[in-house]
């Protein structure tokens, strides 16, 4: 069984890899909420089935989830 510390370590390594990427693309300019977003921002959060939340990156920064919300709904 994977422990929370192992998952947190995976998230931290993932965050470090993303931060090292030079080309993150350009935010969609036709969506006002995204047009002003810094493409260097990154965060990932995982909510475990017991309610434990694990984060990496700028998880305290509010993000617009736009198209990701379609997957969630």
LUMGU-910577 format. One line per field, with one value per residue (C-alpha): residue in three letters; x, y, z. Coordinates in steps of 0.001 Angstrom, whole numbers. Example, Ala and Ser with C-alpha at 12.3 -4.5 7.8 and 13.67 -1.06 7.14 Angstrom:
<rs>
rest	[ALA / SER]
u	[12300 / 13670]
v	[-4500 / -1060]
w	[7800 / 7140]
</rs>
This chain:
<rs>
rest	[UNK / UNK / UNK / UNK / UNK / UNK / UNK / UNK / UNK / UNK / UNK / UNK / UNK / UNK / UNK / UNK / UNK / UNK / UNK / UNK / UNK / UNK / UNK / UNK / UNK / UNK / UNK / UNK / UNK / UNK / UNK / UNK / UNK / UNK / UNK / UNK / UNK / UNK / UNK / UNK / UNK / UNK / UNK / UNK / UNK / UNK / UNK / UNK / UNK / UNK / UNK / UNK / UNK / UNK / UNK / UNK / UNK / UNK / UNK / UNK / UNK / UNK / UNK / UNK / UNK / UNK / UNK / UNK / UNK / UNK / UNK / UNK / UNK]
u	[0 / 1316 / 1711 / 761 / 4425 / 5218 / 2426 / 3560 / 7098 / 5746 / 3816 / 6907 / 9013 / 6293 / 6211 / 10006 / 9842 / 7139 / 9058 / 12075 / 10080 / 10994 / 8084 / 4735 / 2789 / 613 / -2615 / -5751 / -6153 / -9819 / -10807 / -10560 / -9978 / -6966 / -5515 / -3711 / -2502 / 1210 / 2040 / 4745 / 2078 / 1555 / -139 / -1424 / -3671 / -4878 / -7721 / -7490 / -10588 / -10179 / -10263 / -6508 / -5396 / -1877 / -488 / 2571 / 3474 / 1470 / -1566 / -2535 / -2853 / -6396 / -6602 / -9357 / -10124 / -11976 / -12078 / -10921 / -14345 / -15955 / -14112 / -15206 / -18860]
v	[0 / 3439 / 5836 / 9517 / 10493 / 8522 / 10258 / 13657 / 12885 / 11973 / 15257 / 17239 / 15538 / 16220 / 19886 / 20123 / 18636 / 21064 / 24046 / 22994 / 23113 / 26174 / 26187 / 26100 / 27513 / 30621 / 31021 / 31283 / 34965 / 34586 / 33633 / 36778 / 34785 / 33054 / 35919 / 37406 / 34163 / 33654 / 30434 / 29699 / 29010 / 25358 / 23416 / 19933 / 18666 / 15171 / 14433 / 10960 / 8903 / 9604 / 13383 / 13951 / 16583 / 16493 / 19496 / 20572 / 23771 / 26934 / 25209 / 28266 / 30383 / 30570 / 29032 / 29166 / 25586 / 26375 / 23233 / 20986 / 21536 / 19676 / 16543 / 17009 / 17540]
w	[0 / -930 / 1980 / 1814 / 2141 / -1021 / -2933 / -1624 / -2826 / -6273 / -6420 / -5407 / -8101 / -10659 / -9624 / -9982 / -13504 / -14567 / -13147 / -15228 / -18482 / -20543 / -23003 / -21262 / -24165 / -24174 / -22195 / -24346 / -25196 / -26207 / -22644 / -20473 / -17288 / -18840 / -20902 / -17891 / -16328 / -15780 / -17678 / -15083 / -12454 / -11612 / -8862 / -8326 / -5552 / -4815 / -2428 / -965 / -193 / 3543 / 2911 / 3172 / 647 / -768 / -2669 / -4606 / -6412 / -5940 / -4476 / -2432 / -5605 / -7022 / -10503 / -13073 / -14005 / -17276 / -19456 / -16619 / -15047 / -17975 / -16939 / -13323 / -14172]
</rs>
